[in-house]
């Protein structure tokens, strides 16, 4: 720092598969909370409740994984551009 230049920190890449796993688990948690809310309010569809529950569980899991993996990938590409 004596020369007046600010040193750049070495930025490590984020673990995209790991973040996708975390996103999937967050999706599972959110879908479970949502389904518990339906059960508490007695608001489940009478026909095909199993399809409704597992459909939303699958969608939330996939969505959480894709969102966090996408955020990680965009961040890693930006770090490579800047660094």
C-alpha positions in Angstrom: 0.0 0.0 0.0 3.0 2.2 0.2 2.9 2.9 -3.5 -0.6 4.2 -3.4 -2.2 1.3 -5.2 -5.0 -0.7 -3.7 -4.4 -4.4 -3.7 -7.0 -6.6 -5.2 -8.2 -9.5 -3.2 -8.2 -12.8 -5.0 -11.8 -13.8 -5.4 -12.6 -17.4 -5.4 -15.2 -19.0 -7.6 -18.5 -20.0 -5.9 -19.3 -23.7 -5.8 -22.2 -23.8 -8.3 -23.2 -27.4 -7.6 -23.1 -26.8 -3.9 -25.3 -23.7 -4.2 -27.7 -25.7 -6.4 -28.0 -28.2 -3.6 -28.7 -25.5 -1.1 -31.3 -24.0 -3.5 -33.0 -27.4 -3.8 -33.2 -27.8 -0.1 -34.6 -24.3 0.3 -37.2 -25.1 -2.3 -38.1 -28.2 -0.4 -38.4 -26.2 2.8 -40.6 -23.6 1.2 -42.8 -26.1 -0.5 -43.2 -28.0 2.8 -44.2 -24.9 4.6 -46.6 -24.0 1.9 -48.2 -27.5 2.1 -48.5 -27.3 5.9 -50.2 -24.0 5.4 -52.7 -25.7 3.1 -53.3 -28.5 5.6 -53.8 -26.1 8.5 -56.4 -24.1 6.5 -57.9 -27.4 5.2 -57.5 -26.0 1.7 -56.1 -29.1 -0.2 -57.8 -30.0 -3.4 -60.0 -33.1 -2.9 -59.0 -34.7 -6.2 -55.4 -35.6 -6.8 -54.0 -34.1 -3.6 -50.9 -36.2 -3.9 -50.3 -34.9 -7.4 -50.8 -31.4 -6.2 -48.4 -31.8 -3.3 -45.6 -33.6 -5.1 -46.0 -31.4 -8.2 -45.4 -28.2 -6.1 -42.6 -29.9 -4.2 -40.8 -30.9 -7.5 -41.4 -27.4 -9.0 -40.1 -25.6 -5.9 -37.0 -27.9 -5.7 -36.1 -27.4 -9.3 -36.7 -23.7 -9.1 -34.6 -23.2 -6.0 -31.7 -25.2 -7.6 -31.8 -23.4 -10.9 -32.0 -19.9 -9.3 -29.1 -20.4 -6.9 -27.0 -22.1 -9.6 -27.8 -19.3 -12.0 -26.8 -16.6 -9.5 -23.5 -18.5 -8.8 -22.7 -18.9 -12.5 -23.4 -15.2 -13.2 -21.2 -14.1 -10.3 -18.4 -16.4 -11.3 -18.4 -15.1 -14.9 -18.4 -11.5 -13.6 -15.4 -12.3 -11.3 -13.5 -13.8 -14.3 -14.3 -10.7 -16.4 -13.1 -8.2 -13.8 -10.2 -10.3 -12.5 
